[in-house]
Amino acid sequence: MHLRQYEIVQDKDKLKVDIQETCMKYKTIKQWAYILHDMDDTRPHYHIYLYFGVGVDSSDVAKWFQLGYEKDGVEYSGEQFINKVHGRRTDVLMYLTHENESQKFKHIYPRDKVVANFDFVTEIEASKILGDFAHYSYAQQLKYVDSLPIDEKPAAFSKLRKLWELRCQCLTLNTDRQLQVVFICGKGGTGKTYYARKMLQSLGYDFCVSSSSNDPFQDYMGQRAIILDDLRDKSFEFEDLLKILDNNTASSVKSRFTNKVFNGDIIVITSSVPLQYWYKDYQYNRFDVRQQLFRRVSCYVTVTEKEIAVYNDGVGDDGHPAGVAQMYKNEVYGLKQEKKPKVDFLSLFDRICDAADGEIPF
């Protein structure tokens, strides 16, 4: 065999070398981990995991660990004690302590019994996030898949995609989601998106910011929150927006490549147009229609150049923020006052270009 990773299984009394010393001796071995299984129903034996990063011949590995032996006058290389790693790397690592689902009836070894030259515990814990949509978004799991060895990525990615598609199907059956909608209104440059980001970061949420008004959910990948940045009322059909913001039932959202289902807790909408001016066509020809949109907003925030007004009572039936506002200073105004020195572009072009004769005609 000529592979990037192997597992060695050898009886304790037959192993002739010091495992850690051997692993450290050969620089080709990039990562290693081993444990002594002495509580099984078999003879005490070692499980040794080796990762090289490049292909290494199993015959060389057998020589390094002195697995060869003689029987009836015949010399054997000992390569039969070296196994190809099947499945994911983390499956082998979890087998060291018998944490695999298939080994749950065997003795579970403490993790501190594993000797390794990498953070074994962290890697095991990270491997458990695949498919755990209750705690990790699709985007976070995608980052984990990208951290895997290159030969493991395709299978892990395929599995994740199937699990995510199943998750989206199941979400459409959810009739009791707890969705918060925050509407942030203000002129351009006052800091609407800045405060939307800061608010979600303070909650510890992973989130995405919509990329374009014609496909706001294009970059959404299961994050707990989304910022529909600079959204216009024409970005969605009115009925579609009501479904997206519905606190009773999750529904799919049309997107360019594939429909998405919002799997989060908060939707933040930023807009330079106050909410009462949205969907004006529905103001007179349909009773109580726009009020359905207004009632879905949990918090209304107005941002001016120097102040922020937060209305925690949502929106009234007329589309105006309800209740009394709590006022805050807009720190973006102070940041704008600290202007960076402007580059002297004339001096710059004097250095890189020859001056032209005459004036530029208009």
ChimeraX attribute file (.defattr): number of C-alpha atoms within 10 A of each C-alpha:
attribute: neighborCount
match mode: 1-to-1
recipient: residues
	/A:1	13
	/A:2	13
	/A:3	15
	/A:4	19
	/A:5	22
	/A:6	24
	/A:7	21
	/A:8	21
	/A:9	18
	/A:10	20
	/A:11	16
	/A:12	15
	/A:13	10
	/A:14	12
	/A:15	16
	/A:16	11
	/A:17	12
	/A:18	9
	/A:19	18
	/A:20	14
	/A:21	9
	/A:22	14
	/A:23	21
	/A:24	14
	/A:25	11
	/A:26	11
	/A:27	10
	/A:28	15
	/A:29	19
	/A:30	16
	/A:31	17
	/A:32	22
	/A:33	22
	/A:34	23
	/A:35	19
	/A:36	20
	/A:37	22
	/A:38	15
	/A:39	13
	/A:40	11
	/A:41	9
	/A:42	9
	/A:43	13
	/A:44	14
	/A:45	19
	/A:46	21
	/A:47	21
	/A:48	24
	/A:49	23
	/A:50	20
	/A:51	19
	/A:52	16
	/A:53	15
	/A:54	12
	/A:55	13
	/A:56	18
	/A:57	11
	/A:58	23
	/A:59	17
	/A:60	13
	/A:61	19
	/A:62	18
	/A:63	13
	/A:64	16
	/A:65	17
	/A:66	16
	/A:67	22
	/A:68	18
	/A:69	12
	/A:70	10
	/A:71	7
	/A:72	5
	/A:73	7
	/A:74	7
	/A:75	10
	/A:76	12
	/A:77	16
	/A:78	19
	/A:79	17
	/A:80	15
	/A:81	15
	/A:82	20
	/A:83	15
	/A:84	14
	/A:85	17
	/A:86	10
	/A:87	11
	/A:88	16
	/A:89	19
	/A:90	18
	/A:91	17
	/A:92	20
	/A:93	23
	/A:94	20
	/A:95	16
	/A:96	25
	/A:97	23
	/A:98	21
	/A:99	21
	/A:100	17
	/A:101	10
	/A:102	9
	/A:103	13
	/A:104	10
	/A:105	10
	/A:106	14
	/A:107	15
	/A:108	17
	/A:109	18
	/A:110	11
	/A:111	16
	/A:112	11
	/A:113	13
	/A:114	18
	/A:115	17
	/A:116	18
	/A:117	13
	/A:118	12
	/A:119	10
	/A:120	18
	/A:121	14
	/A:122	9
	/A:123	13
	/A:124	17
	/A:125	11
	/A:126	12
	/A:127	18
	/A:128	11
	/A:129	18
	/A:130	21
	/A:131	19
	/A:132	13
	/A:133	17
	/A:134	8
	/A:135	9
	/A:136	17
	/A:137	23
	/A:138	24
	/A:139	17
	/A:140	17
	/A:141	24
	/A:142	18
	/A:143	10
	/A:144	17
	/A:145	21
	/A:146	14
	/A:147	11
	/A:148	16
	/A:149	13
	/A:150	10
	/A:151	11
	/A:152	15
	/A:153	17
	/A:154	14
	/A:155	13
	/A:156	19
	/A:157	17
	/A:158	11
	/A:159	13
	/A:160	18
	/A:161	15
	/A:162	12
	/A:163	17
	/A:164	20
	/A:165	13
	/A:166	11
	/A:167	17
	/A:168	20
	/A:169	16
	/A:170	12
	/A:171	18
	/A:172	15
	/A:173	11
	/A:174	13
	/A:175	12
	/A:176	11
	/A:177	15
	/A:178	12
	/A:179	22
	/A:180	18
	/A:181	21
	/A:182	22
	/A:183	25
	/A:184	28
	/A:185	25
	/A:186	20
	/A:187	15
	/A:188	14
	/A:189	15
	/A:190	23
	/A:191	22
	/A:192	26
	/A:193	22
	/A:194	11
	/A:195	19
	/A:196	22
	/A:197	19
	/A:198	11
	/A:199	13
	/A:200	19
	/A:201	12
	/A:202	8
	/A:203	8
	/A:204	10
	/A:205	18
	/A:206	18
	/A:207	22
	/A:208	20
	/A:209	19
	/A:210	20
	/A:211	16
	/A:212	15
	/A:213	17
	/A:214	15
	/A:215	16
	/A:216	22
	/A:217	25
	/A:218	20
	/A:219	16
	/A:220	23
	/A:221	21
	/A:222	25
	/A:223	21
	/A:224	22
	/A:225	23
	/A:226	29
	/A:227	25
	/A:228	23
	/A:229	22
	/A:230	20
	/A:231	20
	/A:232	18
	/A:233	16
	/A:234	12
	/A:235	14
	/A:236	18
	/A:237	10
	/A:238	16
	/A:239	10
	/A:240	15
	/A:241	15
	/A:242	17
	/A:243	16
	/A:244	18
	/A:245	22
	/A:246	21
	/A:247	18
	/A:248	13
	/A:249	17
	/A:250	25
	/A:251	22
	/A:252	17
	/A:253	20
	/A:254	16
	/A:255	16
	/A:256	12
	/A:257	8
	/A:258	11
	/A:259	13
	/A:260	21
	/A:261	24
	/A:262	24
	/A:263	25
	/A:264	20
	/A:265	16
	/A:266	22
	/A:267	23
	/A:268	24
	/A:269	23
	/A:270	25
	/A:271	22
	/A:272	19
	/A:273	16
	/A:274	18
	/A:275	23
	/A:276	18
	/A:277	13
	/A:278	18
	/A:279	16
	/A:280	11
	/A:281	10
	/A:282	13
	/A:283	16
	/A:284	10
	/A:285	9
	/A:286	9
	/A:287	9
	/A:288	12
	/A:289	16
	/A:290	23
	/A:291	16
	/A:292	13
	/A:293	22
	/A:294	21
	/A:295	15
	/A:296	18
	/A:297	25
	/A:298	17
	/A:299	19
	/A:300	24
	/A:301	22
	/A:302	23
	/A:303	23
	/A:304	19
	/A:305	18
	/A:306	13
	/A:307	16
	/A:308	24
	/A:309	20
	/A:310	20
	/A:311	22
	/A:312	18
	/A:313	15
	/A:314	22
	/A:315	24
	/A:316	15
	/A:317	15
	/A:318	14
	/A:319	19
	/A:320	16
	/A:321	26
	/A:322	16
	/A:323	13
	/A:324	11
	/A:325	16
	/A:326	11
	/A:327	13
	/A:328	12
	/A:329	14
	/A:330	18
	/A:331	15
	/A:332	18
	/A:333	16
	/A:334	12
	/A:335	9
	/A:336	12
	/A:337	8
	/A:338	8
	/A:339	8
	/A:340	7
	/A:341	6
	/A:342	6
	/A:343	8
	/A:344	8
	/A:345	9
	/A:346	8
	/A:347	9
	/A:348	10
	/A:349	11
	/A:350	10
	/A:351	10
	/A:352	8
	/A:353	8
	/A:354	8
	/A:355	9
	/A:356	7
	/A:357	6
	/A:358	6
	/A:359	6
	/A:360	6
	/A:361	4
	/A:362	3
